[in-house]
Amino acid sequence: MRTPSANVQQSPSRTAARGSSGSPDAADRPAGADQTDAATRAAGAFGIAEPARIHRYGSGNINDSYRLSAPDGGDYLLQRINRAVFVRPECIAHNLERLYEAKPHRLPEILRATEGRLLHRDADGEFWRLYRFVPGSRNMDTATTPELAHEAGRAFGAFLNETRRLPLDDFEDTVTGFHDLRARLGAFEHAAGIDAHGRARQAQDACAAIERFSDLGTIELPRDRIAHNDCKISNVLFDADGPRALCVVDLDTVMPGAAGFDFGDLIRSAAARTDENETDASRIGLDLARVEAIASGFCTATALTPVEMDTLVDGILYVTFMLAVRFLTDHLEGDRYFRTTHVDHNLDRARNQLALLRDMDRQRLALDRMIRTAAKDA
């Protein structure tokens, strides 16, 4: 049976409709029998009655992703929405409908279920969606060259540019308070205070660092445009044969946001010398060549207001600190949100982001000069 596609251009998320990956962690891996059965049933709701092959896919921290091959040779990415994170999955579907109606330049193809909806709800109340893999594409976990960094900046800048005129009132918040740092700090203080899992003492160094940087919670960024809100380089698809960015993916958090949030998250994830799992603090810091390349690509692709320009460096520190707070809070709460591979994984991640934040803070003035120069040259 032919899978019915949405009658607009289409999308992905949290490992998304991706081609080959630059990371060994993103290789296909077999799913458990129960998971495979649920995914197979969900595939049937999208018109793929008997997938020829189905595997768990990707290294995402949130949704469950499965790569499947259809009998007709089609290659797809099936995802189960994490309802602990996205408590109102219908908001994701609503925002995707609005986004695709606007026909941005390039987004991967999302497919409708046989009942015509972007999300299928199964008998267990789980929500699923299906994307077509983008042929000839790859995704990267790190920007290994300035060329890749520039292209990542250009891709997210272009996305912001193409969504700048979309009405804020047409989009809903898919995660309430996603960038509310003061609320995140409140949740951290609560988790540290009750210490339900007895982890606060071991994390004293990280808790003290959070307190030292808590003034960052007073930063105000204008939340006045539709933004991507999850600008990691792993959420860009690149041409398999070169550094050219094809499109951005992972659209679950497309909602009202700020240019500074998007730019800051991209610098945090793509210009860091290591990924967020590195535990050797001496290796953690910013690669300024990549910062310059990202800023050049970003500013070439989108027009920023003077107010937005003034908030870009603040956005870098804000987002990095916020992620440190989130990792540490999740550690104290027993690792309920982010996937982990070992007991102290989220604590290691929090320490990593705090080390990165310290390096950013030392280089604030240099960052501001570099970004403004890139904007002038764009």
C-alpha positions, 0 to 999 in steps of 0.5 A: 500500500502506498504511504499517503504523504502530507499535501505540503512539504514536510519534516522530522525530529529528534534524530529525524529523517536522516541519512548516514551519520558521522557518529558511530553512536547513530548506527542502526541497532536492533530493537527489543521484540516488544518495541519492534511489535509496537513500531510495526503496528504503528507503521501499519497505521501509515500504510506500511503493513509489513516493513521488510526491516526495522531497527532502533536508530540514532543517538537522540536523548528524547524520542524513540526512533526506528529506521524501517524499510518498506517492501516497495524499497522506501526508506523511512524514519518512524518515531514515538513521541516522548510524552514525558517531555511533550505532554501535549503532542497535538501541539507539535502536529499543530505547529508543523501544519502551520509551518508547512503551510508557509512552505519554508525553503527546505524541510524533510518530508513528513507522511500522514497516517491513513486517517490523514493526521500527522500523528497517529495515536495507538491503542496504548495512547502513544503518538507516532509519526513517519518521515521519509529519509533524505537521500544523499544526506548525512548528519554530524555530531560535531563541526569537524571543520570551519566549512561545516560550522559555516554551513550549520550557521547558514542553515539555521540562519536561513530557517530564522529568516524564512520564519520571521514573518510567521505570526506568533499567535499561530504557534503553540508552546510545545514545551511550556517554559522551555527557555525560562531559566528562572523556572529552571533554577527554581526546579534545580533548587527544589531538587537539590533541597529535597535530594530524593536520590541522595546525589547532592553531596557528590554534586556539590562542586556543580551545585556551587557553580550553578549558584555562582552563575545564577545571575544569568537568570536575569537576562531577558531575550526578546521572544518575538519570532518563530524559532527552531529552539534546538539548534544543535549541529546534529539537527542539520542534514549535510550533503553526503559528498561535501560540507553543504547543508541541505536542511534543518531537522528536529522541529518539535520545538519550533515555536515562539523564541529568540534569535539569541537562543538559536544562535547561542545553542548552535555556538554551544554545540558546534563550536565547543572543542568537545562534545557534552560527554567529555569529562576532562575539563582541560579539553573543554572550551570554545574553538574560536575559528568555529565561532567565527565560521558559525557567526559568518554563516548565520549572519549571511543568511538572516537579518537581525535587528539591533536588539537581537545583535546585542543579545547574541553573546548573552544568548550563548551564555544563557543557553549553555548555563541553562543546559548545565542546570537542566543536566544537573537537575535531572541528575538530582531527580534520578535521570528522568528526562535525558537518556543516560548510559551510566549513573553519573552521566547527567552530572558529567554533562553538567560539569562539562557545560559549566566548564564550557561556560567558564571559558565562554565567560572569560572570552565575552568581549572577544566573542562580541567583537568576532560576531559583530565583525562577522555581521558587518562582513556578511 
